[in-house]
Amino acid sequence: MDAPFARVAGAILLLVSISWNRMGPSDSRYRMALVIATVGIVLVIGPDILSPSDLYDRFSGDDASQDMGVAIVHFATWALLLAFGSMLTIRGSRVYGAISPTTLFTGWILVIFSISVAMVFRPGANLLDPVRGVFSIWDALSAAPIILGMISGLIAAVAIVAWSEYSEPPLPPTPGLDDDERMYVRKIVEDHLGGVN
């Protein structure tokens, strides 16, 4: 596989953008995280996306598994579908408000589609006929322990979170601020806003 400088630099910028984004709004570098991520994505997959006919020939070629650009675009396709599907699934569930069946359904469709892209449409000569010569019962059986392990780990993580959320008694309401605390908070806010009266 080739590893050109632009792809490596783009991957490094993506990692930097993730750490900058995790710093939150209190750090000025947080504002640059999206810009850095966009530049990183363009460096990693930009040259391949700009020539789609050449990319299709490379996707369906015999040496597609050795082409770093093809591997990255294939990974980016199903990973982005999985990320968007997961975000929609979380947003449509009860975690952040009322259940939205449409958002939940769309999210699960994207998750299922991303798994299909990752497992069925593999780069190579059989790209448009992925079942012939690629998928077999033995492949499914050999992948079953991995899939079962991932599912059991996910179920265990969800069960632990649910248990920790529901086992704690609800906390009483926080008492209001007294006059001294109120004046202190007001002074801090005014100092940060530049002495607004």
Beta strands, then each sheet from edge to edge (+ up, - down):
end
